[in-house]
Amino acid sequence: MHAPPDPRSLAALEARRLRWHCDPAQFTFNSTDELEDLADILGQQRALEAIRFSVGIRREGYHLYVQGPPGIGKRTVVQQILKQRGAAEAKPSDWCYVNNFGDPQKPLLLQLPAGRGSRLREEMTGLVDDLRTAVPAALQSEEHRTRLQEVEREFESQHERAFKELEDKAEAQGVKLLRTPTGFAMAPLHNGEVVGPEEFEKLTDDEKRRIEQVVAVLQEELRQVIEQVPKWRKEAIDKVKELTRETTRFAIRHLLDRVKQSNSDLPDVLRYLDAVERDVLAHSGELHASEEAPPAILGMPLERRPFLRRYQLNLLVDNAQTAGAPVVYEDHPTYQNLIGRVEHISEMGALVTDFNLIKPGALHRANGGYLIIDMLNLLAQPYAWEGLKRALHSHDIRIESLGQALSLTSTVSLEPQPVPLDIKIVLIGDRLLYYLLFQYDPDFAELFKVGADFDDQIDRNGDNCRLYARLVATLVHREKLRPFDPTGVACVLEHAARLAGDAEKLSIHLRSVVDLVSEADYWASQQGSPQVTESHVERAIDEQIHRADRLRQRVHEEIARGTLLIDTEGAKVGQVNGLSVIDLGNFAFGHPSRVTATVRLGKGDVIDIEREVKLGGAIHSKGVLILGSFLASRYARKHPLSLSASLVFEQSYGMVDGDSASVGELCALASALAEVPLKQSLAITGSVNQHGQVQAIGGVNEKIEGFFDVCAARGLTGEQGVIIPASNVKHLMLRKEVVAAAAAGRFRVYAVDTIDEAVTLLTGMPAGERAEAGDYPPGSVNRLVEDRLVAFSGLRQKFAEPSKSEAQHD
Amino acid sequence: MTEQPGAASTGRVLVVVDSAAEAESAIQAAARLAADLSAELSGLFVENADLIRLADLPFAAEIATSPPMLRRLDRELLQRTLRAQAEQARRTLAEAASSLRVQWSFQVARGHSTEIALTAAGQLDLLMIRLAGRQPRRPIGAPQRALGVTMVVLDATPSAERTLETALSAASGGRLVVLFAAASRGAATIRERLAELLARVAPKAILQERPARDVNDLLQAADQGRVGLLVISRANLLLTETNVRLLAANLDCPLLLVG
């Protein structure tokens, strides 16, 4: 139990405790130009160690998740470290897709030493150009055509000879070979004329039989000759093919040999070139035809892909110009941008594709190095996270369209040979995502075993202040800004403390610092100053606030006009000035809110009106329930708490959450019970526990400044001030004008540890300590509260007892 | 016989075809020629009498080529087929002649193709003959030879110039090969005159000078040159009655006899 506060001992905080002042004299430089750049990011030692560990360890699943608030500089740091490390590592291979002549739907992969891919591609392009002219030229050559004609004539001669022999044989036996509309016939002759039916009838039976037999034999021989024709033709076609193959082989051999010699150290390439040779020989006819005019339908030429595309090389990843291991940042991590895709082109209304239309994804480009992705972006893209995990689990990249995977399309596509994957993935995101994924996605814990947690503030001490000055210098150099003088640096540090919301800490939120120094440089340039000084930094801060504080102005204006009812003078029973903060993301401000309490006889309930109408959050409700518990434990030890109380934030039409008003609410409740008025010149913030201890809250600076602004607008009386938890004093980084008013005695900030201190300050009466006999001293607020509660209890008992008449009647 | 009105004619082009399936190109070429010469176009389809006689024999059979099989040669079926082929030839001729505004006629005869052709043609007529021949010079199933190359056979007879003019008209801008097969005295003079004429009217024509002792030399030259139309004067010294029959029966392309 704390000693009872003496109203006279509850003095306001000294002005020097309301803001940390950074003394420029502590710096030994005159300009940031004299300072060296920081080698490492400031105050992120733990995160840096985690990053270096993850990058260094080459084990499965040790991918990295970099967590921390946005704007802290995570990506910059990670890229810097990865680039440094990557530069010392070996270049990864080039990767190419080439046609699979055996199964064009499954293109083959070629792995080449870095830089050799582009060379081979040029060689294959040259080869294709040469094939385009060399093969048709060879096949159109006089020599080749003559040889083909020889084959054809040989076939024709064979055919003619067979028929001539048969015809001669038939003629010798008195039979003539006739052409019919669909074939041939053997006609017996008599005196050089075909025998007619009458003549035939006149012949003897033996003669008829002989003729029939002769004709039958000749017919059979003729049938056999005709049957031989397709065989002869097949032989001739085979000879033509073989001739064409030989001619083509002769024409292309030296072309291919040149490419083979250039790649003699690459067995896979040599095997591929052998396959190219076999395919060219097998398709020399198409090569020849591909040079002719494209076919047309209704006069419209068919847009066919050139046949020679099949010999081109699709250089998927070219690391010729890469220095060391690649570091790739993918800012649009869609499934296709990560995994790669197979594009299609329209050909006569149908979508077709080939290996030349395989496009790489970020995983291909970063293979052998590092890939950085923003986690939120990744999760926002359908199936991208699943695709990435699948690739990491299988250690290869399988290009498969989403349409294919989900069976949404039936367009013929490719199944390219998977690319082996050797990569370190760095995901960047906030902490909440990290914890959620760790909790709910088992794959995440398995794959991303290293978390690098970026802090957003550092301790304020001499060393860190000097390092911070170097951080400002580093930013000045990097952004090519005007140098800062010590006062400018000191002002940046003070603002860093304010951003941290803690006079003993400095914010290392890089984006905010970069913005501030850049804007201060701008204002210095507007004034033609060669250096950035305190005034420029202050101007930058003021302008930032001015750009964002439209809403604050409106709220304060409505208070000044009496639309929002806030008293800053006098005293009222059951009414206190609470303080709340509105956070707009890039700007937060505080303003007073009237909190009122009413009491009546009841069953011990403290009604939170905000909660009843579902405008109160859980934390606020918790605070109000603690009040009820506090009242019961302090004042209703020997009798039931026969109170019903209501608490409300007046003129509040939005959600209220947080327990920072609970001290104020308790004071209002005590005031209502004791019927003692509370000073309206004071505002109060702080949470309270069941024992009446006042606990720290957030946004203390904005809250104090919010009430100060309202009072300043009405005129400071010297009586106005704010009561805050003592544990929040270390967080004070108030605006200079508030500090100045406090120093002049025109505004006060009180720090309290207990509810009794707060009650004492607000009522001007002692709270009162319970004597050994068990009672609070007469005239104290606690005594008045307890007496009222005892009275409520007595009344309740009285209402509960049956009346005498009723008892007698019973 | 059918007749259609057309332009006034100054002569006649007679095209004689039989059951050879490749009559169309000959008919088209004859129609173009008739149009060029403002001549009348006459078509004659010859039904082979030998075939019909054979079909009446009790054991008559034919060996079809595709697929090779022996089957009964039925007279009714044969006549129906021949009639259909004649009708197809007539339709082709009518369409070609109409499109070129040529007066035309068409008739069907039965007998021996070459005899009927020679009998039907007058001395001044142009006679285009496309007959099946006795045996296939081209392998069975091989595609029809394109009518791209026209070969004209000339000798030192006075008919040479008219024959060349006819061939130029028949070639219709296509490739023309002039085979000068004359070894007689005075041939050199004619050859020079031909060369001069060719240089003027058909600079792309190829003039070949080679001996042609008999019809076989002509057949060989036509085969080797993949000739689509052979043009020769009926006055050519090589063309005896027998040789005309041989040429018509064995040539694997239409034969144009210049009267």
Interface residues (C-beta under 8 A of the other chain):
Chain A: F155 E156 H159 E160 F163 K164 E167 K176 L177 L178 R179 T180 P181 T182 G183 F184 A185 M186 A187 P188 E193 V194 V195 G196 P197 F200 E212 V215 A216 Q219 E220 L222 R223 I226 E227 V229 P230 W232 R233
Chain B: S19 A20 A21 N48 D50 L51 R53 L54 D56 L57 P58 F59 A60 A61 E62 I63 A64 T65 P68 M69 L70 L73 L78 T81 L82 Q85 A132 G133 R134 Q135 P136 R137 R138 P139 I140 G141 D223
